[in-house]
Structure formats: C-alpha cells, structure tokens
Amino acid sequence: MRKGEVYRNGEHLGTLTEKTGSRYHFIYTQAWVSDPTKPAVSLRLPKREEAYESEVLFPFFFNMLSEGVNRKLQSRQLKIDEGDHFGLLLATAAYDTIGAVTVREAEKE
C-alpha cells in the first residue's frame, strides 16, 4: 500500500491511497470538510466525509501526470515503470505541478 498526502496551496486537504489490487482511495481531512470556505479538490470529488473508491487512479490525479516524451523521460530518469501511474504521481507531483494542488509521498508507517 502506498499513500500520498494531497495539498492545496500548501494546506493539507486529504490522503490518496493505492491499495493492493490497484484500488484507489481518496478521503478529505475532517478540517477541510468542515470549513465551508475550502473548495473541493475537483468537481468530480466534492467534499464529503466518506472516502471515495475507484479501480483506476482518479482522473483529476491522473491528469496531473506528464504525457508522451516527458513521461518517458521521467520514467527513465526516476527508474519508475511508465505504467506505474501512482508511482509517477508520488515522484513528480510534489513540486512541479500546474495549479494549486500537489501530492507528496506519505511517510512510511
């Protein structure tokens, strides 16, 4: 199981988890859900207390990944399989993103 902490403008808003069997789980922090001034991470993931589950990486997070030649280059340099979307997200979305949202690899428990 791998986890990424999701931030918006440096504020922690939730946790994205890849469970065994390529199942994905996203949940907002209680503080983010209870603050009406905080926006949802995306329109397809409105704020709620319950976790979201998916068999594929949520489109919002998948679209944060590079495409084409850039993805091939990142995969080669980082030694991450090009098809490991979650691994690439954790390796690249901590700093170099377009927009306010970043994803940082969670510390191992």
Biopython code that builds the backbone (N, CA, C, O; Angstrom):
import numpy as np
from Bio.PDB.StructureBuilder import StructureBuilder

atoms = [
    (1, "MET", "N", (0.855, -1.171, 0.000)),
    (1, "MET", "CA", (0.000, 0.000, 0.000)),
    (1, "MET", "C", (0.904, 1.237, 0.000)),
    (1, "MET", "O", (1.864, 1.337, 0.764)),
    (2, "ARG", "N", (0.557, 2.172, -0.887)),
    (2, "ARG", "CA", (1.292, 3.446, -0.959)),
    (2, "ARG", "C", (0.309, 4.580, -0.715)),
    (2, "ARG", "O", (-0.869, 4.493, -1.061)),
    (3, "LYS", "N", (0.828, 5.658, -0.103)),
    (3, "LYS", "CA", (-0.028, 6.800, 0.222)),
    (3, "LYS", "C", (0.623, 8.102, -0.214)),
    (3, "LYS", "O", (1.844, 8.257, -0.204)),
    (4, "GLY", "N", (-0.245, 9.030, -0.598)),
    (4, "GLY", "CA", (0.189, 10.385, -0.897)),
    (4, "GLY", "C", (-0.685, 11.367, -0.157)),
    (4, "GLY", "O", (-1.904, 11.211, -0.096)),
    (5, "GLU", "N", (-0.056, 12.381, 0.404)),
    (5, "GLU", "CA", (-0.796, 13.448, 1.083)),
    (5, "GLU", "C", (-1.059, 14.547, 0.055)),
    (5, "GLU", "O", (-0.144, 14.977, -0.648)),
    (6, "VAL", "N", (-2.302, 14.995, -0.028)),
    (6, "VAL", "CA", (-2.727, 15.970, -1.029)),
    (6, "VAL", "C", (-2.821, 17.346, -0.369)),
    (6, "VAL", "O", (-3.399, 17.503, 0.706)),
    (7, "TYR", "N", (-2.234, 18.340, -1.046)),
    (7, "TYR", "CA", (-2.198, 19.709, -0.531)),
    (7, "TYR", "C", (-2.747, 20.676, -1.571)),
    (7, "TYR", "O", (-2.636, 20.449, -2.776)),
    (8, "ARG", "N", (-3.336, 21.748, -1.084)),
    (8, "ARG", "CA", (-3.772, 22.852, -1.946)),
    (8, "ARG", "C", (-3.150, 24.116, -1.375)),
    (8, "ARG", "O", (-3.436, 24.509, -0.244)),
    (9, "ASN", "N", (-2.299, 24.745, -2.167)),
    (9, "ASN", "CA", (-1.564, 25.933, -1.706)),
    (9, "ASN", "C", (-0.876, 25.673, -0.369)),
    (9, "ASN", "O", (-0.856, 26.539, 0.506)),
    (10, "GLY", "N", (-0.318, 24.483, -0.218)),
    (10, "GLY", "CA", (0.430, 24.131, 0.984)),
    (10, "GLY", "C", (-0.399, 23.653, 2.158)),
    (10, "GLY", "O", (0.161, 23.262, 3.183)),
    (11, "GLU", "N", (-1.725, 23.672, 2.037)),
    (11, "GLU", "CA", (-2.594, 23.208, 3.124)),
    (11, "GLU", "C", (-3.047, 21.778, 2.847)),
    (11, "GLU", "O", (-3.541, 21.464, 1.764)),
    (12, "HIS", "N", (-2.869, 20.924, 3.845)),
    (12, "HIS", "CA", (-3.236, 19.512, 3.704)),
    (12, "HIS", "C", (-4.749, 19.385, 3.578)),
    (12, "HIS", "O", (-5.490, 19.852, 4.443)),
    (13, "LEU", "N", (-5.205, 18.752, 2.496)),
    (13, "LEU", "CA", (-6.648, 18.607, 2.304)),
    (13, "LEU", "C", (-7.123, 17.173, 2.308)),
    (13, "LEU", "O", (-8.315, 16.930, 2.495)),
    (14, "GLY", "N", (-6.227, 16.202, 2.108)),
    (14, "GLY", "CA", (-6.674, 14.815, 2.112)),
    (14, "GLY", "C", (-5.555, 13.837, 1.855)),
    (14, "GLY", "O", (-4.388, 14.210, 1.739)),
    (15, "THR", "N", (-5.942, 12.561, 1.767)),
    (15, "THR", "CA", (-4.990, 11.480, 1.551)),
    (15, "THR", "C", (-5.456, 10.617, 0.393)),
    (15, "THR", "O", (-6.623, 10.236, 0.308)),
    (16, "LEU", "N", (-4.519, 10.317, -0.495)),
    (16, "LEU", "CA", (-4.761, 9.448, -1.641)),
    (16, "LEU", "C", (-3.974, 8.164, -1.399)),
    (16, "LEU", "O", (-2.771, 8.209, -1.139)),
    (17, "THR", "N", (-4.651, 7.022, -1.484)),
    (17, "THR", "CA", (-4.028, 5.743, -1.178)),
    (17, "THR", "C", (-4.205, 4.776, -2.340)),
    (17, "THR", "O", (-5.279, 4.691, -2.936)),
    (18, "GLU", "N", (-3.139, 4.048, -2.652)),
    (18, "GLU", "CA", (-3.228, 2.933, -3.598)),
    (18, "GLU", "C", (-3.188, 1.665, -2.760)),
    (18, "GLU", "O", (-2.190, 1.363, -2.105)),
    (19, "LYS", "N", (-4.284, 0.934, -2.794)),
    (19, "LYS", "CA", (-4.358, -0.314, -2.039)),
    (19, "LYS", "C", (-3.940, -1.461, -2.949)),
    (19, "LYS", "O", (-3.842, -1.291, -4.164)),
    (20, "THR", "N", (-3.699, -2.603, -2.375)),
    (20, "THR", "CA", (-3.332, -3.770, -3.185)),
    (20, "THR", "C", (-4.452, -4.097, -4.164)),
    (20, "THR", "O", (-5.631, -3.892, -3.873)),
    (21, "GLY", "N", (-4.069, -4.601, -5.312)),
    (21, "GLY", "CA", (-5.059, -4.921, -6.336)),
    (21, "GLY", "C", (-5.480, -3.712, -7.146)),
    (21, "GLY", "O", (-6.553, -3.717, -7.750)),
    (22, "SER", "N", (-4.652, -2.674, -7.170)),
    (22, "SER", "CA", (-4.932, -1.455, -7.941)),
    (22, "SER", "C", (-6.281, -0.842, -7.607)),
    (22, "SER", "O", (-7.062, -0.517, -8.502)),
    (23, "ARG", "N", (-6.551, -0.685, -6.327)),
    (23, "ARG", "CA", (-7.733, 0.044, -5.870)),
    (23, "ARG", "C", (-7.242, 1.344, -5.262)),
    (23, "ARG", "O", (-6.237, 1.377, -4.553)),
    (24, "TYR", "N", (-7.965, 2.405, -5.550)),
    (24, "TYR", "CA", (-7.568, 3.723, -5.070)),
    (24, "TYR", "C", (-8.614, 4.262, -4.110)),
    (24, "TYR", "O", (-9.805, 3.974, -4.231)),
    (25, "HIS", "N", (-8.146, 5.045, -3.160)),
    (25, "HIS", "CA", (-8.974, 5.544, -2.078)),
    (25, "HIS", "C", (-8.567, 7.006, -1.856)),
    (25, "HIS", "O", (-7.381, 7.301, -1.710)),
    (26, "PHE", "N", (-9.532, 7.908, -1.830)),
    (26, "PHE", "CA", (-9.253, 9.314, -1.522)),
    (26, "PHE", "C", (-10.210, 9.768, -0.443)),
    (26, "PHE", "O", (-11.415, 9.529, -0.522)),
    (27, "ILE", "N", (-9.659, 10.432, 0.575)),
    (27, "ILE", "CA", (-10.500, 10.962, 1.649)),
    (27, "ILE", "C", (-9.992, 12.344, 2.057)),
    (27, "ILE", "O", (-8.790, 12.574, 2.181)),
    (28, "TYR", "N", (-10.941, 13.251, 2.260)),
    (28, "TYR", "CA", (-10.626, 14.595, 2.744)),
    (28, "TYR", "C", (-10.341, 14.552, 4.237)),
    (28, "TYR", "O", (-10.846, 13.679, 4.944)),
    (29, "THR", "N", (-9.534, 15.488, 4.719)),
    (29, "THR", "CA", (-9.353, 15.632, 6.168)),
    (29, "THR", "C", (-10.637, 16.210, 6.753)),
    (29, "THR", "O", (-11.393, 16.902, 6.071)),
    (30, "GLN", "N", (-10.865, 15.916, 8.012)),
    (30, "GLN", "CA", (-12.062, 16.439, 8.679)),
    (30, "GLN", "C", (-12.050, 17.962, 8.701)),
    (30, "GLN", "O", (-13.091, 18.597, 8.529)),
    (31, "ALA", "N", (-10.886, 18.543, 8.911)),
    (31, "ALA", "CA", (-10.775, 20.006, 8.957)),
    (31, "ALA", "C", (-11.155, 20.631, 7.620)),
    (31, "ALA", "O", (-11.789, 21.686, 7.588)),
    (32, "TRP", "N", (-10.771, 19.984, 6.509)),
    (32, "TRP", "CA", (-11.080, 20.522, 5.175)),
    (32, "TRP", "C", (-12.579, 20.431, 4.900)),
    (32, "TRP", "O", (-13.181, 21.369, 4.378)),
    (33, "VAL", "N", (-13.169, 19.302, 5.253)),
    (33, "VAL", "CA", (-14.608, 19.106, 5.006)),
    (33, "VAL", "C", (-15.442, 20.081, 5.820)),
    (33, "VAL", "O", (-16.440, 20.605, 5.325)),
    (34, "SER", "N", (-15.048, 20.330, 7.057)),
    (34, "SER", "CA", (-15.870, 21.163, 7.932)),
    (34, "SER", "C", (-15.723, 22.664, 7.686)),
    (34, "SER", "O", (-16.508, 23.450, 8.217)),
    (35, "ASP", "N", (-14.731, 23.078, 6.892)),
    (35, "ASP", "CA", (-14.533, 24.503, 6.605)),
    (35, "ASP", "C", (-15.243, 24.867, 5.294)),
    (35, "ASP", "O", (-14.792, 24.464, 4.222)),
    (36, "PRO", "N", (-16.333, 25.615, 5.365)),
    (36, "PRO", "CA", (-17.090, 25.928, 4.150)),
    (36, "PRO", "C", (-16.335, 26.828, 3.162)),
    (36, "PRO", "O", (-16.745, 26.937, 2.007)),
    (37, "THR", "N", (-15.264, 27.462, 3.583)),
    (37, "THR", "CA", (-14.503, 28.318, 2.672)),
    (37, "THR", "C", (-13.507, 27.529, 1.827)),
    (37, "THR", "O", (-12.949, 28.067, 0.870)),
    (38, "LYS", "N", (-13.276, 26.262, 2.168)),
    (38, "LYS", "CA", (-12.311, 25.431, 1.438)),
    (38, "LYS", "C", (-13.010, 24.732, 0.274)),
    (38, "LYS", "O", (-14.054, 24.107, 0.465)),
    (39, "PRO", "N", (-12.446, 24.831, -0.928)),
    (39, "PRO", "CA", (-13.074, 24.204, -2.090)),
    (39, "PRO", "C", (-12.752, 22.712, -2.185)),
    (39, "PRO", "O", (-11.816, 22.221, -1.554)),
    (40, "ALA", "N", (-13.534, 22.018, -2.973)),
    (40, "ALA", "CA", (-13.250, 20.613, -3.278)),
    (40, "ALA", "C", (-12.006, 20.550, -4.157)),
    (40, "ALA", "O", (-11.686, 21.513, -4.855)),
    (41, "VAL", "N", (-11.314, 19.432, -4.124)),
    (41, "VAL", "CA", (-10.118, 19.277, -4.952)),
    (41, "VAL", "C", (-10.486, 19.280, -6.433)),
    (41, "VAL", "O", (-9.706, 19.740, -7.266)),
    (42, "SER", "N", (-11.679, 18.766, -6.765)),
    (42, "SER", "CA", (-12.175, 18.795, -8.143)),
    (42, "SER", "C", (-13.692, 18.677, -8.128)),
    (42, "SER", "O", (-14.287, 18.309, -7.115)),
    (43, "LEU", "N", (-14.307, 18.990, -9.253)),
    (43, "LEU", "CA", (-15.768, 18.880, -9.340)),
    (43, "LEU", "C", (-16.247, 17.444, -9.205)),
    (43, "LEU", "O", (-17.346, 17.195, -8.708)),
    (44, "ARG", "N", (-15.420, 16.494, -9.649)),
    (44, "ARG", "CA", (-15.801, 15.077, -9.585)),
    (44, "ARG", "C", (-15.557, 14.460, -8.211)),
    (44, "ARG", "O", (-15.947, 13.319, -7.962)),
    (45, "LEU", "N", (-14.909, 15.216, -7.314)),
    (45, "LEU", "CA", (-14.647, 14.755, -5.951)),
    (45, "LEU", "C", (-15.135, 15.814, -4.960)),
    (45, "LEU", "O", (-14.331, 16.415, -4.247)),
    (46, "PRO", "N", (-16.468, 16.045, -4.914)),
    (46, "PRO", "CA", (-16.980, 17.057, -3.998)),
    (46, "PRO", "C", (-16.654, 16.703, -2.543)),
    (46, "PRO", "O", (-16.465, 15.534, -2.205)),
    (47, "LYS", "N", (-16.591, 17.715, -1.704)),
    (47, "LYS", "CA", (-16.255, 17.490, -0.302)),
    (47, "LYS", "C", (-17.323, 16.626, 0.363)),
    (47, "LYS", "O", (-18.524, 16.845, 0.204)),
    (48, "ARG", "N", (-16.836, 15.626, 1.122)),
    (48, "ARG", "CA", (-17.705, 14.782, 1.936)),
    (48, "ARG", "C", (-16.829, 14.036, 2.934)),
    (48, "ARG", "O", (-15.614, 13.938, 2.757)),
    (49, "GLU", "N", (-17.446, 13.519, 3.966)),
    (49, "GLU", "CA", (-16.686, 12.819, 4.999)),
    (49, "GLU", "C", (-16.317, 11.405, 4.578)),
    (49, "GLU", "O", (-15.293, 10.883, 5.018)),
    (50, "GLU", "N", (-17.121, 10.781, 3.745)),
    (50, "GLU", "CA", (-16.863, 9.410, 3.316)),
    (50, "GLU", "C", (-15.737, 9.382, 2.278)),
    (50, "GLU", "O", (-15.533, 10.344, 1.537)),
    (51, "ALA", "N", (-15.031, 8.289, 2.244)),
    (51, "ALA", "CA", (-13.936, 8.112, 1.285)),
    (51, "ALA", "C", (-14.484, 7.794, -0.101)),
    (51, "ALA", "O", (-15.556, 7.206, -0.241)),
    (52, "TYR", "N", (-13.740, 8.186, -1.107)),
    (52, "TYR", "CA", (-14.027, 7.809, -2.490)),
    (52, "TYR", "C", (-13.183, 6.592, -2.813)),
    (52, "TYR", "O", (-12.040, 6.495, -2.367)),
    (53, "GLU", "N", (-13.733, 5.655, -3.585)),
    (53, "GLU", "CA", (-13.012, 4.449, -4.001)),
    (53, "GLU", "C", (-13.105, 4.322, -5.512)),
    (53, "GLU", "O", (-14.114, 4.692, -6.113)),
    (54, "SER", "N", (-12.049, 3.796, -6.125)),
    (54, "SER", "CA", (-12.028, 3.634, -7.576)),
    (54, "SER", "C", (-11.078, 2.497, -7.950)),
    (54, "SER", "O", (-10.120, 2.211, -7.233)),
    (55, "GLU", "N", (-11.360, 1.860, -9.078)),
    (55, "GLU", "CA", (-10.472, 0.817, -9.598)),
    (55, "GLU", "C", (-9.369, 1.396, -10.468)),
    (55, "GLU", "O", (-8.421, 0.693, -10.818)),
    (56, "VAL", "N", (-9.484, 2.671, -10.819)),
    (56, "VAL", "CA", (-8.448, 3.365, -11.591)),
    (56, "VAL", "C", (-8.083, 4.636, -10.832)),
    (56, "VAL", "O", (-8.863, 5.134, -10.020)),
    (57, "LEU", "N", (-6.890, 5.151, -11.105)),
    (57, "LEU", "CA", (-6.481, 6.395, -10.478)),
    (57, "LEU", "C", (-7.481, 7.487, -10.859)),
    (57, "LEU", "O", (-7.792, 7.658, -12.038)),
    (58, "PHE", "N", (-7.974, 8.210, -9.890)),
    (58, "PHE", "CA", (-8.980, 9.241, -10.141)),
    (58, "PHE", "C", (-8.506, 10.176, -11.254)),
    (58, "PHE", "O", (-7.353, 10.607, -11.243)),
    (59, "PRO", "N", (-9.378, 10.497, -12.215)),
    (59, "PRO", "CA", (-8.973, 11.315, -13.358)),
    (59, "PRO", "C", (-8.282, 12.623, -12.979)),
    (59, "PRO", "O", (-7.343, 13.037, -13.660)),
    (60, "PHE", "N", (-8.722, 13.279, -11.912)),
    (60, "PHE", "CA", (-8.078, 14.531, -11.512)),
    (60, "PHE", "C", (-6.591, 14.311, -11.268)),
    (60, "PHE", "O", (-5.761, 15.090, -11.737)),
    (61, "PHE", "N", (-6.254, 13.259, -10.542)),
    (61, "PHE", "CA", (-4.855, 12.985, -10.207)),
    (61, "PHE", "C", (-4.102, 12.427, -11.419)),
    (61, "PHE", "O", (-2.934, 12.757, -11.624)),
    (62, "PHE", "N", (-4.753, 11.594, -12.214)),
    (62, "PHE", "CA", (-4.117, 11.060, -13.425)),
    (62, "PHE", "C", (-3.711, 12.194, -14.362)),
    (62, "PHE", "O", (-2.657, 12.138, -14.995)),
    (63, "ASN", "N", (-4.551, 13.220, -14.448)),
    (63, "ASN", "CA", (-4.273, 14.345, -15.343)),
    (63, "ASN", "C", (-3.158, 15.259, -14.841)),
    (63, "ASN", "O", (-2.757, 16.187, -15.544)),
    (64, "MET", "N", (-2.659, 15.012, -13.649)),
    (64, "MET", "CA", (-1.512, 15.759, -13.148)),
    (64, "MET", "C", (-0.203, 15.187, -13.699)),
    (64, "MET", "O", (0.854, 15.799, -13.544)),
    (65, "LEU", "N", (-0.269, 14.023, -14.336)),
    (65, "LEU", "CA", (0.927, 13.359, -14.866)),
    (65, "LEU", "C", (1.326, 13.927, -16.225)),
    (65, "LEU", "O", (0.493, 14.409, -16.992)),
    (66, "SER", "N", (2.615, 13.854, -16.493)),
    (66, "SER", "CA", (3.115, 14.242, -17.819)),
    (66, "SER", "C", (2.649, 13.231, -18.849)),
    (66, "SER", "O", (2.219, 12.128, -18.514)),
    (67, "GLU", "N", (2.744, 13.631, -20.111)),
    (67, "GLU", "CA", (2.356, 12.750, -21.209)),
    (67, "GLU", "C", (3.507, 12.603, -22.193)),
    (67, "GLU", "O", (4.460, 13.382, -22.183)),
    (68, "GLY", "N", (3.398, 11.601, -23.029)),
    (68, "GLY", "CA", (4.305, 11.440, -24.155)),
    (68, "GLY", "C", (5.767, 11.352, -23.787)),
    (68, "GLY", "O", (6.163, 10.608, -22.890)),
    (69, "VAL", "N", (6.565, 12.134, -24.506)),
    (69, "VAL", "CA", (8.019, 12.111, -24.344)),
    (69, "VAL", "C", (8.419, 12.495, -22.922)),
    (69, "VAL", "O", (9.348, 11.912, -22.363)),
    (70, "ASN", "N", (7.732, 13.462, -22.336)),
    (70, "ASN", "CA", (8.068, 13.874, -20.974)),
    (70, "ASN", "C", (7.873, 12.731, -19.983)),
    (70, "ASN", "O", (8.693, 12.548, -19.083)),
    (71, "ARG", "N", (6.799, 11.963, -20.137)),
    (71, "ARG", "CA", (6.564, 10.823, -19.241)),
    (71, "ARG", "C", (7.650, 9.771, -19.428)),
    (71, "ARG", "O", (8.154, 9.215, -18.452)),
    (72, "LYS", "N", (8.013, 9.498, -20.683)),
    (72, "LYS", "CA", (9.077, 8.523, -20.946)),
    (72, "LYS", "C", (10.385, 8.961, -20.295)),
    (72, "LYS", "O", (11.084, 8.154, -19.682)),
    (73, "LEU", "N", (10.706, 10.232, -20.432)),
    (73, "LEU", "CA", (11.930, 10.766, -19.854)),
    (73, "LEU", "C", (11.899, 10.667, -18.323)),
    (73, "LEU", "O", (12.871, 10.229, -17.708)),
    (74, "GLN", "N", (10.781, 11.075, -17.712)),
    (74, "GLN", "CA", (10.658, 10.977, -16.254)),
    (74, "GLN", "C", (10.784, 9.528, -15.794)),
    (74, "GLN", "O", (11.480, 9.240, -14.820)),
    (75, "SER", "N", (10.118, 8.628, -16.486)),
    (75, "SER", "CA", (10.165, 7.208, -16.127)),
    (75, "SER", "C", (11.586, 6.685, -16.160)),
    (75, "SER", "O", (12.023, 5.979, -15.251)),
    (76, "ARG", "N", (12.295, 7.033, -17.201)),
    (76, "ARG", "CA", (13.674, 6.567, -17.364)),
    (76, "ARG", "C", (14.573, 7.157, -16.276)),
    (76, "ARG", "O", (15.337, 6.433, -15.637)),
    (77, "GLN", "N", (14.481, 8.456, -16.071)),
    (77, "GLN", "CA", (15.347, 9.111, -15.085)),
    (77, "GLN", "C", (15.047, 8.683, -13.649)),
    (77, "GLN", "O", (15.959, 8.535, -12.836)),
    (78, "LEU", "N", (13.772, 8.486, -13.346)),
    (78, "LEU", "CA", (13.378, 8.120, -11.990)),
    (78, "LEU", "C", (13.367, 6.611, -11.762)),
    (78, "LEU", "O", (13.169, 6.144, -10.641)),
    (79, "LYS", "N", (13.584, 5.849, -12.849)),
    (79, "LYS", "CA", (13.565, 4.384, -12.783)),
    (79, "LYS", "C", (12.227, 3.865, -12.241)),
    (79, "LYS", "O", (12.174, 3.005, -11.361)),
    (80, "ILE", "N", (11.151, 4.423, -12.804)),
    (80, "ILE", "CA", (9.788, 4.030, -12.459)),
    (80, "ILE", "C", (9.119, 3.564, -13.741)),
    (80, "ILE", "O", (9.211, 4.235, -14.769)),
    (81, "ASP", "N", (8.448, 2.425, -13.690)),
    (81, "ASP", "CA", (7.751, 1.915, -14.860)),
    (81, "ASP", "C", (6.772, 2.968, -15.375)),
    (81, "ASP", "O", (6.066, 3.606, -14.595)),
    (82, "GLU", "N", (6.738, 3.138, -16.677)),
    (82, "GLU", "CA", (5.869, 4.149, -17.285)),
    (82, "GLU", "C", (4.387, 3.904, -16.983)),
    (82, "GLU", "O", (3.588, 4.840, -16.975)),
    (83, "GLY", "N", (4.030, 2.651, -16.736)),
    (83, "GLY", "CA", (2.641, 2.313, -16.423)),
    (83, "GLY", "C", (2.295, 2.438, -14.948)),
    (83, "GLY", "O", (1.142, 2.241, -14.566)),
    (84, "ASP", "N", (3.278, 2.763, -14.112)),
    (84, "ASP", "CA", (3.047, 2.930, -12.680)),
    (84, "ASP", "C", (2.608, 4.368, -12.429)),
    (84, "ASP", "O", (3.398, 5.210, -12.002)),
    (85, "HIS", "N", (1.342, 4.632, -12.701)),
    (85, "HIS", "CA", (0.818, 5.989, -12.602)),
    (85, "HIS", "C", (0.947, 6.554, -11.187)),
    (85, "HIS", "O", (1.327, 7.711, -11.007)),
    (86, "PHE", "N", (0.634, 5.745, -10.203)),
    (86, "PHE", "CA", (0.691, 6.223, -8.827)),
    (86, "PHE", "C", (2.132, 6.527, -8.423)),
    (86, "PHE", "O", (2.389, 7.534, -7.762)),
    (87, "GLY", "N", (3.062, 5.675, -8.809)),
    (87, "GLY", "CA", (4.469, 5.910, -8.516)),
    (87, "GLY", "C", (4.980, 7.187, -9.155)),
    (87, "GLY", "O", (5.712, 7.953, -8.528)),
    (88, "LEU", "N", (4.595, 7.418, -10.406)),
    (88, "LEU", "CA", (4.988, 8.648, -11.088)),
    (88, "LEU", "C", (4.366, 9.872, -10.422)),
    (88, "LEU", "O", (5.010, 10.914, -10.296)),
    (89, "LEU", "N", (3.118, 9.741, -10.001)),
    (89, "LEU", "CA", (2.454, 10.851, -9.316)),
    (89, "LEU", "C", (3.197, 11.205, -8.034)),
    (89, "LEU", "O", (3.457, 12.380, -7.773)),
    (90, "LEU", "N", (3.538, 10.203, -7.236)),
    (90, "LEU", "CA", (4.244, 10.458, -5.983)),
    (90, "LEU", "C", (5.626, 11.055, -6.215)),
    (90, "LEU", "O", (6.102, 11.869, -5.423)),
    (91, "ALA", "N", (6.264, 10.644, -7.310)),
    (91, "ALA", "CA", (7.622, 11.111, -7.595)),
    (91, "ALA", "C", (7.665, 12.505, -8.215)),
    (91, "ALA", "O", (8.670, 13.203, -8.081)),
    (92, "THR", "N", (6.597, 12.920, -8.889)),
    (92, "THR", "CA", (6.662, 14.172, -9.648)),
    (92, "THR", "C", (5.696, 15.264, -9.197)),
    (92, "THR", "O", (5.921, 16.434, -9.504)),
    (93, "ALA", "N", (4.644, 14.925, -8.490)),
    (93, "ALA", "CA", (3.600, 15.917, -8.194)),
    (93, "ALA", "C", (3.805, 16.670, -6.886)),
    (93, "ALA", "O", (2.909, 17.387, -6.439)),
    (94, "ALA", "N", (4.965, 16.518, -6.272)),
    (94, "ALA", "CA", (5.210, 17.244, -5.028)),
    (94, "ALA", "C", (5.592, 18.700, -5.276)),
    (94, "ALA", "O", (5.337, 19.563, -4.436)),
    (95, "TYR", "N", (6.205, 18.975, -6.431)),
    (95, "TYR", "CA", (6.705, 20.325, -6.684)),
    (95, "TYR", "C", (6.301, 20.877, -8.043)),
    (95, "TYR", "O", (5.884, 22.031, -8.147)),
    (96, "ASP", "N", (6.420, 20.077, -9.063)),
    (96, "ASP", "CA", (6.276, 20.548, -10.436)),
    (96, "ASP", "C", (4.870, 20.284, -10.969)),
    (96, "ASP", "O", (4.665, 19.383, -11.783)),
    (97, "THR", "N", (3.906, 21.075, -10.505)),
    (97, "THR", "CA", (2.531, 20.899, -10.977)),
    (97, "THR", "C", (1.997, 22.218, -11.508)),
    (97, "THR", "O", (2.486, 23.296, -11.168)),
    (98, "ILE", "N", (0.993, 22.103, -12.341)),
    (98, "ILE", "CA", (0.289, 23.285, -12.820)),
    (98, "ILE", "C", (-0.924, 23.435, -11.914)),
    (98, "ILE", "O", (-1.744, 22.522, -11.818)),
    (99, "GLY", "N", (-1.041, 24.554, -11.265)),
    (99, "GLY", "CA", (-2.169, 24.761, -10.373)),
    (99, "GLY", "C", (-1.760, 24.688, -8.915)),
    (99, "GLY", "O", (-0.576, 24.646, -8.582)),
    (100, "ALA", "N", (-2.761, 24.674, -8.061)),
    (100, "ALA", "CA", (-2.548, 24.798, -6.625)),
    (100, "ALA", "C", (-2.358, 23.467, -5.912)),
    (100, "ALA", "O", (-1.939, 23.453, -4.755)),
    (101, "VAL", "N", (-2.653, 22.347, -6.569)),
    (101, "VAL", "CA", (-2.653, 21.045, -5.900)),
    (101, "VAL", "C", (-1.321, 20.329, -6.093)),
    (101, "VAL", "O", (-0.787, 20.258, -7.200)),
    (102, "THR", "N", (-0.797, 19.799, -4.983)),
    (102, "THR", "CA", (0.402, 18.965, -5.019)),
    (102, "THR", "C", (0.113, 17.676, -4.260)),
    (102, "THR", "O", (-0.798, 17.617, -3.435)),
    (103, "VAL", "N", (0.902, 16.647, -4.554)),
    (103, "VAL", "CA", (0.785, 15.358, -3.871)),
    (103, "VAL", "C", (2.180, 14.965, -3.418)),
    (103, "VAL", "O", (3.105, 14.878, -4.225)),
    (104, "ARG", "N", (2.323, 14.729, -2.119)),
    (104, "ARG", "CA", (3.613, 14.325, -1.558)),
    (104, "ARG", "C", (3.493, 12.918, -0.982)),
    (104, "ARG", "O", (2.493, 12.571, -0.353)),
    (105, "GLU", "N", (4.516, 12.130, -1.206)),
    (105, "GLU", "CA", (4.502, 10.773, -0.672)),
    (105, "GLU", "C", (4.423, 10.821, 0.845)),
    (105, "GLU", "O", (5.165, 11.557, 1.496)),
    (106, "ALA", "N", (3.508, 10.024, 1.402)),
    (106, "ALA", "CA", (3.352, 9.967, 2.858)),
    (106, "ALA", "C", (4.519, 9.198, 3.449)),
    (106, "ALA", "O", (5.075, 8.302, 2.814)),
    (107, "GLU", "N", (4.878, 9.555, 4.661)),
    (107, "GLU", "CA", (5.952, 8.849, 5.338)),
    (107, "GLU", "C", (5.502, 7.442, 5.654)),
    (107, "GLU", "O", (4.333, 7.202, 5.959)),
    (108, "LYS", "N", (6.443, 6.507, 5.577)),
    (108, "LYS", "CA", (6.159, 5.104, 5.863)),
    (108, "LYS", "C", (5.805, 4.960, 7.340)),
    (108, "LYS", "O", (6.399, 5.593, 8.212)),
    (109, "GLU", "N", (4.823, 4.112, 7.583)),
    (109, "GLU", "CA", (4.379, 3.901, 8.974)),
    (109, "GLU", "C", (5.222, 2.861, 9.646)),
    (109, "GLU", "O", (5.000, 2.548, 10.816)),
]
sb = StructureBuilder()
sb.init_structure("model")
sb.init_model(0)
sb.init_chain("A")
sb.init_seg("    ")
for serial, (resi, resn, name, xyz) in enumerate(atoms, 1):
    if name == "N":
        sb.init_residue(resn, " ", resi, " ")
    sb.init_atom(name, np.array(xyz, "f"), 0.0, 1.0, " ", f" {name:<3s}", serial, name[0])
structure = sb.get_structure()
